[in-house]
Amino acid sequence: MANGVYVSSGDGSTITGAGIYIQGDADDMQIKADSSGNQVYVVTQGSTTTTITVNYTANNGAGSTTISSGGNSTTYTGLPTDKSDPSNPKAGSTIVFANGNIWSLRGGIDSGSGSNQPAIASKTQLTITAARSIKVTGDLKYSDPVVNSDGTPVSNIANVKNVLGLFTNDGNIYLDAKPNYVAKSDLSLEIDAADCVFDSNPSDDSAAPYTGQEGGITTWFGSGRQTPSSSAVISIIGSDVEKNNSLCDCYNANEYYDVRFSGGKFAPPFWPGANYSLGQVMTTSVPTITAMDAPAATAKSWFRENN
């Protein structure tokens, strides 16, 4: 399959799945909520830029998905939809898979153009996954925040629907904030997401252009690295699962839990999980006493030794 960006359609006119597929590496991927509440994906591979716009209100609420690249544009009826449970399809639930690396993932901040939009629209439920690593270069913020400034849940947390997951089974989530893509000049970085990072094949950890042990959230120490100020803060708002603890060059960090994940009933689309069984339930019975020792007096004493 040629490098490019693909959406799932069985008939050429209607979106029939939940996936956006990127063949090969993505040099840059910007995700943003536009002023109309649509979710926009802008993927750059070499000299080719592909834009996907998910419009939640088009077609009297049925939605539409438009993919544009190289002067060509196609609009499909419908939204990416998670159909893993046929009895409960979830329109707007999307998974982006890059069959390679995502070398720059960022939200809607672009100081060069004056744009400052959140990464995830109010109606977007999204998981971004890659065969290898994901490098975060800009703030990834929700349209509807899930915590207050002190990390406590917002008062309307039960009604907040936007959610993001970042997952790789064999790589790292690298941190490499760029001045044009973050809100603060000291290169503070905010990631509103559930993060899950594994290292299924340790033998490829040192293969270029990687910089060591994988399976964690770590600073990018390769070429083009930007060094944050000593005042910079790395904020992760969601959850964090890592196989390996990794090295980050930040002096300050906030990690706030997204309470919507409690109990396992809410998660990003297609999020990895586990089913647990408690096994056979023990039945109650009356114990039988076969012997009993005679009671005996015991005593203890304490003393202080004076030297």
CORQUIKA-V283605 format. One record per helix or strand. SS is the DSSP state (H for helix, E for strand). FROM is the first residue (numbers start at 1). TO is the last residue. Records with the same first field share a line. If there is no record, write none. Layout:
SS = FROM-TO  FROM-TO
This chain:
E = 4-7  14-14  19-23  26-26  28-33  39-45  48-55  64-69  72-77  81-82  90-91  93-99  102-106  108-110  115-117  120-120  125-130  134-136  140-140  142-142  147-147  153-153  163-168  170-170  173-175  189-197  199-199  217-219  233-242  252-257
H = 59-61  157-159  179-181  202-204  259-264
